[in-house]
Amino acid sequence: MRLKMTRSSGNVFSAVGFSAEEVEHLKVRADLLIQIQTALKARALKPAEAAKLLGVSQPSLNDLASGRIDIFSIDSLIDLLARLGVA
């Protein structure tokens, strides 16, 4: 059996069929989420400490850690960065 391969555009969001507008929103949210994850990792906080600092529940913190960008708006991610002193 032969597999057909298609060259990637370099953007996973457009590759799976999101519209150009959705792609831009997802890219921004992904970049913000990476900044949050990086800042949290640099602080080496325990989960309870990180959740308290960010003002979120531990399940929400787990969603951030696992990259669930679909449930966070751009504004909420910016607010979280501000709480970390990044924005």
N, C-alpha and C positions, 0 to 999 in steps of 0.2 A: 504494500500500500504506500502510495506517495503522498506526502503532506504538501499542501500549498502554503507557501510563506509569502507574506506581504511585508514590505519594508515599513517600519514604523515612522510616523511623523515626528517622533520624539516627545509627544505629549500624550500621556495615557488617557486623559480625559477626552480629547478629540478622537482618539483611536477607538474608544468604545461608543462613540456616537453622540456625545453631548453637542448642543448647539454652540456656536462661537461665543455667545454671551455667557452661557453656563460655564464654558471652559474657563473664561477669564475669572469668573467668580470663584470657581473651584481652585484655580491656581493661587489666587490671593488668599483664600482660606487655608490652603495647604501651606503656603509660605508662613503665614501667621502662626499656624499650629506648630510648625517646625521651630520657630523662634521661641514659642512657649516651652516646648519640650526641652530645647537646649538650655534655656534659662533655669528650668526646674532641675535638670540634671546637674548643672554647674553648682547649684545651691545644695545639692545632696540632702534634700529635706525628706523626712518621713512622710508617708502619704497623708496622715492626719494633719501634719504641719502645713503641707502644701495646699491641702483643701481649705484649711482655715485662712491661709494667706490670700488665696484666690477668691475666697468667699463662695465656694462651691461645695457640693456634697462629694463624698468619696466616690459614689458611682459616676458622677460627672467627671471627676478627676480621672477615673479609669477610662472613660470615654475619650478624654483628651490624650491619655497615654497610648491608647490603642489606635489613635488616628481617625476617630469618628467625626470627620469634618462636616458631615451631613447634618449634624444636630446643633452646630454652633454657627451663629451669624457672624459676619465680618465685624460688626460692632461689638458683639460679646467677646470675640477674640482680642480685639484691640483693648477692651476694658481689662481683660486678664493680663495682657502685656503691661498695661499701665500699673496694675497692682504689683507686678514684678519689677517695676521701675525700668522697664525696657523701652516703652513708648514715650 
